[in-house]
């Protein structure tokens, strides 16, 4: 083990999101996996035994993880004293149970970086996209005081469906152009449903025009991300409105969004919008965080791009790729955007959150 690296655990390490964490962290310069936790049925098994044929990544199980003994996720007595923080990807039948479990880890003094939706609407829990609302980290000391946590806390990442279009809108607002209305249709990859996910007979030669809960998340989560931190909680933004339609499509990875939007006041020219997107940088780029894309937004001039197969892996799978910006006959403009749902939208986004937390000094020894 590398003593200089922070030690982390994956809660729900046998599932697809957990496997993605293991794959993406295998050569991470700052973090090292020393613990895998899962449901009681995997307790006591070597990791490779617990996943068996369920391993779905396009690489072998990393050697340092392969022989780890899987811990029962509810077993706090066996926590490694060297553990610095946990990534939470645990799936439980009831979201309230997930919420309770994550706060139990925080109560033990362990920071929780969550991929789950259970705590996204908890008022004192930051829902973080580092380029957009890194200032929401100042809510962490408030959360710790309110809940009597020592070093522990909970931070969550938002739903994968919003990743492709919220950064481009934020870039425009940062440049002084307030956005008022957004109509978005997301074309979401089957990997977003987990494993085994959507039945082949439902998705081959077909689309499914309904994904439970996705439209509500797509319309509401941006309001918290764009919200304001008070001395108690985040107050959601109220002067921007989203209308979403979410469709499952026969694509393996990569969520595409067709976005129509209207400005509140002055309207920039088309070329100015593209320049704003190309120049967009934020704190993760300033800090040179390992998982931060060098270019958070990539604009392609080709009329037939972006495409999931060709563009989802841009900049480590962490960039938003945009194309087809054009005038809209009803609102102001429209564009097509793409993000990698299992990297930027899931494990990779949470790893970037953890990197930001480390860089800002939020990880301390218990």
Residue frames relative to the residue before (quaternion, step in Angstrom):
aa qw qx qy qz dx dy dz
X 1.0000 0.0000 0.0000 0.0000 0.00 0.00 0.00
X 0.4057 -0.6962 0.5375 0.2486 3.53 -1.19 0.64
X 0.3697 -0.7864 0.4494 0.2071 3.57 -0.30 1.28
X 0.6571 0.5315 -0.3264 0.4233 3.59 1.09 -0.56
X 0.6141 0.5634 -0.3534 0.4250 3.59 1.19 -0.31
X 0.4895 -0.6202 0.5195 0.3253 3.55 -1.21 0.57
X 0.3591 -0.7490 0.5278 0.1776 3.56 -0.99 0.92
X 0.0313 -0.8250 0.5634 -0.0296 3.57 -0.78 1.04
X 0.2819 -0.7165 0.6126 0.1786 3.51 -1.38 0.33
X 0.2669 -0.7143 0.6173 0.1937 3.54 -1.29 0.45
X 0.1886 -0.7594 0.6146 0.1003 3.59 -0.57 1.15
X 0.7699 0.1885 -0.1821 0.5819 3.57 -0.50 1.17
X 0.2339 0.8443 -0.4574 0.1523 3.55 1.16 0.63
X 0.6428 0.5262 -0.3420 0.4393 3.62 1.18 -0.25
X 0.5991 0.5725 -0.3595 0.4290 3.61 1.22 -0.27
X 0.7268 -0.4487 0.2951 0.4283 3.56 -1.31 0.14
X 0.6671 0.4692 -0.3192 0.4826 3.61 0.86 -0.83
X 0.6331 0.5295 -0.3261 0.4608 3.58 1.01 -0.78
X 0.6410 0.5135 -0.3180 0.4736 3.57 1.01 -0.80
X 0.6281 0.5281 -0.3362 0.4622 3.58 1.03 -0.72
X 0.6032 0.5395 -0.3538 0.4689 3.58 1.03 -0.74
X 0.6719 0.5074 -0.3000 0.4484 3.56 0.85 -1.01
X 0.6516 0.5081 -0.3122 0.4688 3.58 0.96 -0.83
X 0.7347 0.4514 -0.2514 0.4396 3.59 0.74 -1.04
X 0.7078 0.4630 -0.2618 0.4649 3.58 1.12 -0.61
X 0.4394 0.7553 -0.4352 0.2171 3.59 1.23 -0.23
X 0.7896 0.1892 -0.1350 0.5679 3.63 1.09 -0.50
X 0.2775 0.8041 -0.4974 0.1705 3.58 1.16 0.45
X 0.4565 -0.7258 0.4419 0.2639 3.61 -0.83 0.92
X 0.7573 0.3949 -0.2032 0.4787 3.61 1.15 -0.50
X 0.7982 0.3128 -0.1111 0.5027 3.57 1.04 -0.81
X 0.0892 -0.7850 0.6128 0.0172 3.54 -1.15 0.73
X 0.3576 -0.7337 0.5403 0.2048 3.60 -0.83 1.00
X 0.0175 -0.8050 0.5930 -0.0079 3.58 -0.73 1.07
X 0.7804 0.2283 -0.1053 0.5725 3.59 1.25 -0.19
X 0.0752 -0.7466 0.6590 0.0504 3.54 -1.13 0.80
X 0.0557 -0.7946 0.6045 0.0111 3.58 -0.84 0.97
X 0.0394 0.7884 -0.6106 0.0638 3.55 -1.07 0.77
X 0.7510 -0.3691 0.2807 0.4701 3.56 -1.29 -0.24
X 0.6877 -0.5030 0.3233 0.4119 3.61 -1.19 0.42
X 0.6207 0.5660 -0.3665 0.4001 3.64 1.03 -0.56
X 0.6953 0.4272 -0.2801 0.5055 3.61 1.22 -0.33
X 0.4264 0.7414 -0.4405 0.2728 3.58 1.28 -0.20
X 0.8280 0.2564 -0.1974 0.4579 3.54 -1.03 0.88
X 0.5974 0.5619 -0.3675 0.4385 3.59 1.22 -0.16
X 0.5162 -0.5442 0.5309 0.3943 3.56 -1.25 0.33
X 0.6217 -0.5773 0.3604 0.3877 3.55 -1.04 0.71
X 0.6670 0.5068 -0.3260 0.4383 3.60 0.86 -0.87
X 0.6309 0.5158 -0.3312 0.4756 3.60 1.15 -0.55
X 0.6567 0.5342 -0.3083 0.4340 3.57 1.04 -0.80
X 0.7394 0.3899 -0.2411 0.4932 3.60 1.02 -0.72
X 0.0528 -0.8358 0.5420 0.0697 3.60 1.08 -0.77
X 0.8380 -0.1183 0.1140 0.5203 3.59 -0.77 -1.07
X 0.5390 0.6362 -0.4021 0.3782 3.63 1.24 -0.05
X 0.4921 0.6458 -0.4507 0.3710 3.62 1.21 -0.16
X 0.1001 -0.8540 0.5103 -0.0134 3.58 -0.47 1.24
X 0.5017 0.6693 -0.4267 0.3440 3.59 1.22 0.00
X 0.4877 -0.6714 0.4792 0.2860 3.57 -1.21 0.53
X 0.6465 0.3996 -0.3454 0.5506 3.54 1.01 0.93
X 0.5774 -0.5567 0.4479 0.3950 3.54 -1.25 0.22
X 0.6041 -0.5189 0.4361 0.4190 3.56 -1.23 0.36
X 0.4757 -0.6832 0.4578 0.3121 3.62 -0.68 0.97
X 0.5897 -0.6322 0.3800 0.3289 3.56 -0.93 0.93
X 0.6700 0.5022 -0.3422 0.4264 3.68 0.82 -0.79
X 0.7009 0.4547 -0.2573 0.4857 3.59 1.19 -0.54
X 0.5372 0.7002 -0.3771 0.2809 3.54 1.07 -0.85
X 0.8092 0.2860 -0.1214 0.4987 3.57 0.84 -0.97
X 0.3493 0.7133 -0.5243 0.3071 3.58 1.18 0.36
X 0.3868 -0.6970 0.5518 0.2450 3.57 -1.06 0.75
X 0.4105 -0.7326 0.4902 0.2335 3.56 -0.68 1.13
X 0.2703 -0.7623 0.5748 0.1241 3.54 -0.87 1.05
X 0.5106 -0.5931 0.5209 0.3408 3.55 -1.17 0.60
X 0.4702 -0.7186 0.4343 0.2720 3.58 -0.62 1.11
X 0.6762 0.4731 -0.2867 0.4865 3.60 1.22 -0.43
X 0.5743 0.5922 -0.3689 0.4282 3.59 1.30 -0.04
X 0.1080 -0.8178 0.5646 0.0266 3.56 -0.30 1.26
X 0.5691 0.6171 -0.3794 0.3891 3.58 1.21 -0.36
X 0.7205 0.4330 -0.2423 0.4844 3.59 1.18 -0.56
X 0.3414 0.7508 -0.5039 0.2566 3.60 1.18 0.29
X 0.4597 -0.6694 0.5115 0.2809 3.55 -0.94 0.91
X 0.4544 -0.7098 0.4606 0.2784 3.63 -0.72 0.98
X 0.6424 0.5225 -0.3330 0.4510 3.60 1.21 -0.34
X 0.4596 0.7147 -0.4367 0.2955 3.59 1.27 -0.20
X 0.2533 -0.7958 0.5375 0.1164 3.58 -0.79 1.06
X 0.7857 -0.1420 0.1159 0.5909 3.61 1.02 -0.73
X 0.2890 -0.7449 0.5726 0.1838 3.57 -1.31 0.21
X 0.2952 -0.6641 0.6506 0.2203 3.49 -1.36 0.51
X 0.1910 -0.8028 0.5566 0.0965 3.59 -0.77 0.99
X 0.1175 0.7599 -0.6299 0.1094 3.53 -0.74 1.19
X 0.3186 0.7851 -0.4792 0.2289 3.55 1.25 0.44
X 0.2076 -0.7617 0.6037 0.1112 3.57 -1.01 0.88
X 0.0163 0.7821 -0.6208 0.0523 3.57 -0.71 1.13
X 0.6429 -0.5650 0.3434 0.3867 3.61 -1.07 0.60
X 0.7812 0.2515 -0.1184 0.5591 3.58 1.08 -0.73
X 0.4514 -0.7105 0.4667 0.2716 3.59 -0.74 1.02
X 0.5889 0.5651 -0.3775 0.4374 3.59 1.10 -0.55
X 0.6226 0.5332 -0.3398 0.4612 3.58 1.12 -0.65
X 0.6184 0.5267 -0.3357 0.4770 3.59 1.10 -0.72
X 0.6443 0.5289 -0.3135 0.4548 3.55 0.93 -0.93
X 0.6682 0.5004 -0.2947 0.4651 3.56 0.91 -0.94
X 0.6591 0.5214 -0.3096 0.4448 3.57 0.92 -0.92
X 0.6636 0.5042 -0.3176 0.4523 3.59 0.88 -0.88
X 0.6732 0.4734 -0.3029 0.4806 3.59 0.98 -0.76
X 0.5803 0.5578 -0.3839 0.4524 3.61 1.15 -0.45
X 0.6417 0.4959 -0.3277 0.4847 3.59 0.99 -0.76
X 0.6436 0.5117 -0.3270 0.4659 3.58 0.96 -0.80
X 0.6317 0.5347 -0.3263 0.4567 3.57 1.04 -0.75
X 0.6464 0.5098 -0.3044 0.4791 3.58 1.19 -0.59
X 0.5820 -0.6039 0.3607 0.4080 3.58 1.29 0.01
X 0.5776 0.5973 -0.3565 0.4273 3.57 1.29 0.27
X 0.3883 -0.7076 0.5355 0.2484 3.63 -0.69 0.99
X 0.1855 -0.7757 0.5994 0.0674 3.55 -1.05 0.91
X 0.0833 -0.7514 0.6538 0.0308 3.56 -0.81 1.09
X 0.1156 -0.8710 0.4775 -0.0070 3.51 -0.17 1.35
X 0.2886 -0.7237 0.6055 0.1623 3.47 -1.26 0.72
X 0.5572 0.6426 -0.3639 0.3798 3.57 1.31 -0.17
X 0.5011 -0.6572 0.4816 0.2917 3.53 -1.28 0.42
X 0.4648 0.7416 -0.4217 0.2370 3.60 1.22 -0.44
X 0.7919 0.3029 -0.1531 0.5077 3.61 0.92 -0.85
X 0.3748 0.7559 -0.4833 0.2336 3.60 1.19 0.16
X 0.7642 0.3410 -0.1952 0.5114 3.57 1.06 -0.66
X 0.3878 0.6685 -0.5191 0.3651 3.57 1.21 0.41
X 0.4808 -0.7460 0.3640 0.2825 3.62 -0.42 1.20
X 0.7589 0.3628 -0.2222 0.4930 3.62 1.04 -0.64
X 0.5659 0.5621 -0.3967 0.4543 3.60 1.23 0.44
X 0.3703 -0.7318 0.5205 0.2377 3.63 -0.62 1.04
X 0.1736 -0.7295 0.6528 0.1076 3.56 -1.09 0.84
X 0.0940 -0.9081 0.4049 -0.0508 3.47 0.12 1.44
X 0.0221 0.6768 -0.7354 -0.0248 3.48 -1.26 0.83
X 0.4249 -0.7812 0.3693 0.2697 3.61 -0.09 1.25
X 0.6500 0.5166 -0.3357 0.4448 3.60 1.00 -0.69
X 0.7431 0.4538 -0.2142 0.4426 3.57 1.07 -0.72
X 0.8538 0.0483 0.0313 0.5175 3.59 0.58 -1.10
X 0.1095 0.8270 -0.5408 0.1075 3.58 0.92 0.89
X 0.5776 0.5869 -0.3866 0.4153 3.61 1.16 -0.41
X 0.5474 0.6156 -0.4002 0.4015 3.61 1.22 -0.28
X 0.4750 0.6662 -0.4443 0.3649 3.60 1.24 -0.11
X 0.5878 0.5815 -0.3831 0.4117 3.60 1.13 -0.43
X 0.5341 0.6030 -0.4106 0.4272 3.58 1.28 -0.01
X 0.5357 0.6629 -0.4046 0.3315 3.61 1.16 -0.51
X 0.6751 0.4632 -0.3285 0.4710 3.68 0.76 -0.80
X 0.6107 0.5389 -0.3482 0.4640 3.59 1.10 -0.64
X 0.6377 0.5157 -0.3130 0.4790 3.59 0.97 -0.88
X 0.6687 0.5091 -0.3068 0.4465 3.59 0.89 -0.91
X 0.6650 0.4916 -0.3099 0.4692 3.60 0.95 -0.81
X 0.6790 0.5069 -0.3006 0.4378 3.57 0.87 -0.96
X 0.7848 0.3358 -0.1561 0.4970 3.58 0.97 -0.87
X 0.4307 -0.7299 0.4386 0.2989 3.57 1.31 0.15
X 0.3041 0.7208 -0.5494 0.2934 3.55 0.90 0.99
X 0.4187 -0.6846 0.5281 0.2778 3.57 -1.08 0.65
X 0.8133 -0.0358 0.0616 0.5775 3.57 0.28 -1.29
X 0.5834 0.6183 -0.3619 0.3825 3.58 1.24 -0.31
X 0.0928 0.7554 -0.6470 0.0472 3.52 -1.35 0.40
X 0.3087 -0.7215 0.5820 0.2129 3.57 -1.33 0.14
X 0.0057 0.7478 -0.6636 0.0226 3.54 -0.99 0.98
X 0.1437 -0.8002 0.5776 0.0731 3.60 -0.94 0.84
X 0.3306 -0.6781 0.6032 0.2591 3.52 -1.35 0.28
X 0.5332 -0.6572 0.4301 0.3144 3.60 -1.10 0.59
X 0.7266 -0.4294 0.3216 0.4292 3.53 -1.37 0.06
X 0.5833 -0.6109 0.4166 0.3362 3.56 -1.12 0.73
X 0.6202 0.6024 -0.3513 0.3594 3.60 1.05 -0.68
X 0.7120 0.4632 -0.2766 0.4494 3.62 1.10 -0.51
X 0.4796 0.7234 -0.4190 0.2667 3.59 1.24 -0.36
X 0.6913 0.5285 -0.2930 0.3961 3.57 0.98 -0.81
X 0.8118 0.2994 -0.1570 0.4762 3.61 1.04 -0.49
X 0.5908 0.6017 -0.3937 0.3659 3.62 1.10 -0.31
X 0.6253 0.5348 -0.3482 0.4492 3.62 1.05 -0.65
X 0.6517 0.4984 -0.3436 0.4570 3.67 0.87 -0.74
X 0.6491 0.4989 -0.3210 0.4760 3.60 1.03 -0.72
X 0.6372 0.5247 -0.3256 0.4610 3.57 1.01 -0.79
X 0.6226 0.5497 -0.3421 0.4394 3.58 0.98 -0.81
X 0.6633 0.5006 -0.3011 0.4677 3.58 0.97 -0.86
X 0.6643 0.4957 -0.3089 0.4664 3.57 0.97 -0.81
X 0.6214 0.5366 -0.3358 0.4617 3.58 1.06 -0.72
X 0.6812 0.4708 -0.2748 0.4886 3.55 1.16 -0.62
X 0.6433 -0.5731 0.3036 0.4069 3.59 1.28 0.13
X 0.6174 0.5298 -0.3496 0.4647 3.58 1.25 0.20
X 0.2354 -0.8132 0.5207 0.1104 3.56 -0.12 1.33
X 0.2747 -0.7487 0.5862 0.1426 3.56 -0.98 0.93
X 0.2390 -0.8080 0.5303 0.0936 3.56 -0.91 0.99
X 0.8175 0.0589 0.0173 0.5726 3.60 0.87 -0.94
X 0.0394 -0.7871 0.6154 -0.0140 3.55 -1.04 0.89
X 0.0610 -0.7513 0.6565 0.0291 3.56 -0.92 0.99
X 0.0153 0.8286 -0.5543 0.0772 3.56 -0.56 1.18
X 0.1089 -0.7393 0.6605 0.0732 3.52 -1.16 0.80
X 0.1529 -0.8012 0.5744 0.0685 3.57 -0.64 1.13
X 0.1968 -0.7407 0.6358 0.0919 3.54 -1.09 0.89
X 0.0669 -0.8863 0.4567 -0.0370 3.52 0.10 1.38
X 0.5081 -0.6883 0.4496 0.2568 3.51 -0.95 1.07
X 0.6070 -0.5885 0.3987 0.3553 3.57 -1.18 0.58
X 0.5803 0.5931 -0.3874 0.4018 3.62 1.11 -0.52
X 0.5570 0.6156 -0.3819 0.4061 3.57 1.23 -0.37
X 0.6548 0.5031 -0.3066 0.4734 3.57 1.24 -0.34
X 0.5334 -0.6300 0.4129 0.3849 3.60 1.24 0.06
X 0.5068 -0.6281 0.4929 0.3252 3.53 -1.32 -0.33
X 0.5249 -0.1868 -0.8281 0.0623 1.63 -1.82 1.76
X 0.4571 -0.7496 0.4091 0.2485 3.58 1.26 0.08
X 0.8051 -0.2393 0.2094 0.5007 3.53 -1.11 -0.81
X 0.4970 -0.6588 0.4742 0.3068 3.58 -0.90 0.91
X 0.5782 -0.6270 0.3978 0.3382 3.57 -0.96 0.88
X 0.6666 0.5057 -0.3141 0.4485 3.61 0.97 -0.75
X 0.6398 0.5144 -0.3270 0.4681 3.58 1.25 -0.31
X 0.7960 0.3517 -0.1552 0.4675 3.59 1.01 -0.76
X 0.6053 0.5368 -0.3801 0.4484 3.64 1.06 -0.50
X 0.8278 0.0598 -0.1025 0.5483 3.57 -0.85 1.05
X 0.6992 0.4313 -0.2335 0.5202 3.56 1.10 0.62
X 0.1442 -0.7038 0.6671 0.1973 3.51 -1.42 0.01
X 0.2721 -0.7391 0.5903 0.1766 3.56 -1.22 0.47
X 0.2348 -0.8408 0.4727 0.1201 3.62 -0.25 1.22
X 0.7044 0.3549 -0.2889 0.5425 3.58 1.03 0.75
X 0.0202 0.7515 -0.6587 0.0301 3.55 -1.00 0.96
X 0.4563 -0.7436 0.4118 0.2632 3.54 -0.36 1.24
X 0.8547 0.1541 -0.1452 0.4739 3.56 -0.83 1.07
X 0.5483 0.6626 -0.3955 0.3222 3.58 1.17 -0.41
X 0.6682 0.5078 -0.3229 0.4375 3.58 0.89 -0.83
X 0.6333 0.5218 -0.3283 0.4679 3.56 1.03 -0.77
X 0.6522 0.5042 -0.3111 0.4729 3.59 0.97 -0.87
X 0.6743 0.5164 -0.2952 0.4377 3.57 0.93 -0.93
X 0.7036 0.4545 -0.2656 0.4773 3.57 1.09 -0.63
X 0.7695 0.4078 -0.1953 0.4511 3.58 1.00 -0.79
X 0.6414 0.5710 -0.3488 0.3754 3.60 0.90 -0.82
X 0.6177 0.5409 -0.3809 0.4253 3.66 0.93 -0.64
X 0.6070 0.5769 -0.3612 0.4102 3.61 1.08 -0.63
X 0.6625 0.4636 -0.3083 0.5012 3.60 1.10 -0.64
X 0.6386 0.5295 -0.3294 0.4510 3.58 0.96 -0.82
X 0.7199 0.3970 -0.2317 0.5200 3.58 1.04 -0.78
X 0.4743 0.7179 -0.4066 0.3072 3.60 1.30 0.03
X 0.4852 -0.6535 0.5196 0.2599 3.51 -1.44 0.04
X 0.3693 -0.7224 0.5441 0.2138 3.57 -0.97 0.90
X 0.1541 -0.7506 0.6363 0.0892 3.54 -0.99 0.98
X 0.6917 -0.4537 0.3350 0.4510 3.59 -1.23 -0.28
X 0.7359 0.3762 -0.2359 0.5112 3.61 1.27 0.06
X 0.8165 -0.0542 0.1345 0.5588 3.58 0.96 -0.86
X 0.5405 -0.5641 0.4902 0.3865 3.55 -1.36 -0.19
X 0.2287 -0.7456 0.6128 0.1274 3.56 -0.92 0.95
X 0.4188 -0.7363 0.4761 0.2362 3.57 -0.60 1.15
X 0.5043 -0.6309 0.5006 0.3115 3.52 -1.17 0.61
X 0.2087 -0.8183 0.5296 0.0798 3.58 -0.98 0.82
X 0.6773 0.5259 -0.2946 0.4218 3.62 1.18 -0.26
X 0.6652 0.3785 -0.3289 0.5532 3.57 1.22 0.50
X 0.1471 -0.8204 0.5522 0.0183 3.57 -0.90 0.98
X 0.1577 -0.7922 0.5882 0.0403 3.54 -0.96 1.01
X 0.0552 -0.7455 0.6627 0.0455 3.52 -1.18 0.74
X 0.0458 -0.8502 0.5227 -0.0433 3.58 -0.53 1.19
X 0.0762 -0.7250 0.6811 0.0686 3.50 -1.30 0.65
X 0.1050 -0.8235 0.5574 0.0116 3.59 -0.68 1.11
X 0.0664 -0.8178 0.5692 -0.0528 3.55 -0.69 1.21
X 0.3186 -0.7223 0.5800 0.2009 3.57 -1.00 0.86
X 0.0786 -0.8115 0.5789 -0.0121 3.57 -0.80 1.07
X 0.5570 -0.6421 0.4136 0.3261 3.63 -1.14 0.54
X 0.3642 0.6681 -0.5375 0.3634 3.54 0.56 1.31
X 0.4995 -0.6798 0.4415 0.3057 3.60 -0.89 0.85
X 0.7986 -0.0603 0.0950 0.5912 3.59 0.67 -1.14
X 0.6777 0.4889 -0.3733 0.4029 3.54 -1.17 0.64
X 0.1370 -0.7799 0.6085 0.0519 3.55 -0.62 1.19
X 0.1745 -0.7758 0.6027 0.0661 3.55 -0.83 1.08
X 0.1026 -0.7888 0.6037 0.0530 3.57 -1.10 0.70
X 0.1973 -0.7197 0.6532 0.1283 3.52 -1.12 0.82
X 0.0672 -0.8483 0.5223 -0.0549 3.54 -0.40 1.31
X 0.0564 -0.7483 0.6606 0.0185 3.56 -0.96 0.98
X 0.0719 0.8362 -0.5380 0.0783 3.60 -0.74 0.91
X 0.2568 -0.7544 0.5943 0.1084 3.50 -1.34 0.55
X 0.3823 -0.7123 0.5445 0.2237 3.55 -1.02 0.86
X 0.5148 -0.6547 0.4710 0.2908 3.52 -1.26 0.54
X 0.8057 0.1420 -0.0539 0.5726 3.57 1.02 -0.76
X 0.8370 0.0064 0.0294 0.5464 3.55 -0.60 -1.15
X 0.2885 -0.7637 0.5646 0.1210 3.51 -1.15 0.81
X 0.3316 -0.7521 0.5285 0.2123 3.62 -0.63 1.03
X 0.5480 -0.5797 0.4794 0.3658 3.54 -1.28 0.31
X 0.6769 -0.5180 0.3414 0.3961 3.54 -1.22 0.55
X 0.6792 0.4891 -0.3001 0.4576 3.60 0.84 -0.93
X 0.6235 0.5404 -0.3407 0.4507 3.58 1.09 -0.67
X 0.6190 0.5394 -0.3391 0.4593 3.59 1.02 -0.77
X 0.6638 0.5035 -0.3066 0.4602 3.56 0.87 -0.93
X 0.6489 0.5064 -0.3190 0.4699 3.59 0.97 -0.81
X 0.6200 0.5344 -0.3424 0.4613 3.62 1.01 -0.78
X 0.6672 0.4984 -0.3025 0.4636 3.57 0.91 -0.89
X 0.6803 0.4965 -0.2979 0.4494 3.59 0.88 -0.89
X 0.7196 0.4406 -0.2433 0.4783 3.58 1.08 -0.71
X 0.4603 0.7277 -0.4235 0.2816 3.59 1.26 -0.25
X 0.1389 0.7402 -0.6461 0.1241 3.53 -0.86 1.10
X 0.0865 -0.7933 0.6007 0.0482 3.56 -1.21 0.43
X 0.8187 -0.2978 0.1805 0.4566 3.55 -1.32 -0.21
X 0.6467 0.5199 -0.3618 0.4249 3.69 0.83 -0.74
X 0.6542 0.4907 -0.3142 0.4822 3.57 1.10 -0.69
X 0.6271 0.5321 -0.3358 0.4592 3.59 1.04 -0.75
X 0.7220 0.4336 -0.2344 0.4854 3.57 1.01 -0.86
X 0.3054 -0.7781 0.4843 0.2584 3.58 1.33 -0.22
X 0.1010 0.8111 -0.5626 0.1241 3.54 0.83 1.01
X 0.6094 -0.6209 0.3405 0.3566 3.61 -0.89 0.88
X 0.7598 0.3627 -0.2115 0.4964 3.61 0.92 -0.81
X 0.4786 0.6717 -0.4476 0.3455 3.60 1.21 -0.02
X 0.4060 -0.6891 0.5312 0.2795 3.60 -0.86 0.84
X 0.5307 -0.6215 0.4681 0.3360 3.55 -1.03 0.76
X 0.7630 0.1454 -0.0750 0.6254 3.53 1.10 -0.80
X 0.3004 -0.7951 0.4933 0.1848 3.62 -0.16 1.20
X 0.7665 0.1784 -0.1035 0.6082 3.56 1.18 -0.65
X 0.0900 -0.7749 0.6253 0.0221 3.54 -0.85 1.06
X 0.1440 -0.7928 0.5877 0.0733 3.58 -0.76 1.04
X 0.1683 -0.7879 0.5890 0.0622 3.56 -0.84 1.06
X 0.3997 -0.7406 0.4967 0.2122 3.56 -0.88 0.98
X 0.5210 0.6536 -0.4225 0.3505 3.62 1.14 -0.50
X 0.4790 -0.7046 0.4422 0.2802 3.59 -0.85 0.92
X 0.7315 0.4075 -0.2374 0.4924 3.61 1.18 -0.41
X 0.6270 0.5021 -0.3422 0.4876 3.59 1.17 0.48
X 0.5447 -0.0889 -0.8252 -0.1199 1.54 -2.37 0.92
X 0.1933 -0.7375 0.6344 0.1271 3.53 -1.35 0.43
X 0.5757 -0.6258 0.3885 0.3550 3.62 -0.88 0.87
X 0.6954 0.4904 -0.3024 0.4295 3.60 0.73 -0.99
X 0.7523 0.4108 -0.2106 0.4700 3.59 1.01 -0.78
X 0.8274 0.3067 -0.0945 0.4608 3.58 1.00 -0.75
X 0.4976 0.6899 -0.4359 0.2939 3.64 1.15 -0.22
X 0.7132 0.4616 -0.2626 0.4575 3.63 1.09 -0.59
X 0.3319 0.7713 -0.4939 0.2259 3.60 1.23 0.14
X 0.8579 -0.0063 -0.0462 0.5117 3.54 -0.99 1.01
X 0.7522 -0.4090 0.1788 0.4847 3.56 0.65 1.26
X 0.5954 -0.5593 0.3698 0.4426 3.58 1.21 0.24
X 0.5990 0.6018 -0.3294 0.4129 3.58 1.31 0.19
X 0.6093 0.5595 -0.3573 0.4336 3.61 1.23 -0.13
X 0.3627 -0.6467 0.6153 0.2676 3.53 -1.36 0.37
X 0.1443 -0.7942 0.5867 0.0644 3.57 -0.77 1.03
X 0.1108 -0.8182 0.5640 -0.0136 3.55 -0.77 1.15
X 0.0641 0.7746 -0.6288 0.0211 3.53 -1.24 0.56
X 0.8137 0.3496 -0.2128 0.4127 3.50 -1.44 -0.04
X 0.2034 0.7520 -0.5922 0.2061 3.58 0.84 0.92
X 0.1769 0.7799 -0.5759 0.1696 3.56 -0.79 1.05
X 0.6449 -0.5151 0.4010 0.3975 3.54 -1.31 0.34
X 0.2536 -0.7440 0.5998 0.1499 3.53 -1.18 0.68
X 0.4725 -0.7136 0.4461 0.2617 3.59 -0.91 0.89
X 0.7361 0.3700 -0.2211 0.5218 3.59 1.21 -0.39
X 0.7440 0.2263 -0.1464 0.6114 3.57 0.92 -0.91
X 0.7210 -0.4496 0.2897 0.4406 3.63 -1.07 -0.51
X 0.8071 -0.0557 0.0899 0.5809 3.59 0.76 -1.07
X 0.1031 -0.7597 0.6325 0.1101 3.53 -1.38 0.15
X 0.0045 -0.7907 0.6117 -0.0216 3.55 -1.22 0.60
X 0.3618 -0.6733 0.5933 0.2526 3.52 -1.42 0.18
X 0.0231 -0.8076 0.5891 -0.0167 3.58 -0.92 0.90
X 0.1391 -0.7900 0.5963 0.0303 3.54 -1.19 0.65
X 0.0631 0.7655 -0.6402 0.0129 3.55 -1.13 0.73
X 0.5070 -0.6363 0.4858 0.3194 3.56 -1.20 0.55
X 0.3512 -0.8038 0.4430 0.1853 3.57 -0.35 1.24
X 0.7351 0.3983 -0.2607 0.4827 3.63 1.03 -0.60
X 0.6629 0.4163 -0.3198 0.5338 3.59 1.26 -0.06
X 0.7739 0.2893 -0.1879 0.5311 3.62 0.21 -1.17
X 0.7386 0.4475 -0.2397 0.4436 3.56 0.92 -0.86
X 0.7753 0.2647 -0.1535 0.5525 3.61 1.19 -0.18
X 0.8645 0.1004 -0.0664 0.4880 3.58 -0.61 -1.16
X 0.6650 0.5154 -0.3179 0.4371 3.61 0.89 -0.87
X 0.6431 0.5205 -0.3200 0.4617 3.57 1.01 -0.78
X 0.6620 0.4908 -0.3049 0.4774 3.57 1.03 -0.78
X 0.6161 0.5303 -0.3479 0.4670 3.60 1.05 -0.69
X 0.6305 0.5127 -0.3317 0.4791 3.59 1.01 -0.76
X 0.6074 0.5371 -0.3520 0.4676 3.60 1.03 -0.70
X 0.6688 0.5007 -0.2995 0.4607 3.58 0.92 -0.93
X 0.6293 0.5317 -0.3352 0.4572 3.59 1.02 -0.76
X 0.6520 0.5048 -0.3168 0.4688 3.57 0.97 -0.83
X 0.6407 0.5264 -0.3198 0.4584 3.58 0.98 -0.85
X 0.6460 0.5054 -0.3202 0.4741 3.58 0.99 -0.80
X 0.6829 0.5073 -0.2916 0.4373 3.55 0.86 -1.01
X 0.7234 0.4149 -0.2338 0.4999 3.58 1.13 -0.65
X 0.5834 -0.6638 0.3351 0.3268 3.58 1.28 0.34
X 0.4306 0.7300 -0.4421 0.2938 3.59 1.14 0.49
X 0.6460 0.4694 -0.3363 0.4992 3.62 1.23 -0.16
X 0.0594 0.7798 -0.6191 0.0717 3.53 -0.78 1.07
X 0.5811 -0.5641 0.4491 0.3773 3.55 -1.23 0.45
X 0.4859 -0.6577 0.4919 0.2990 3.54 -1.07 0.81
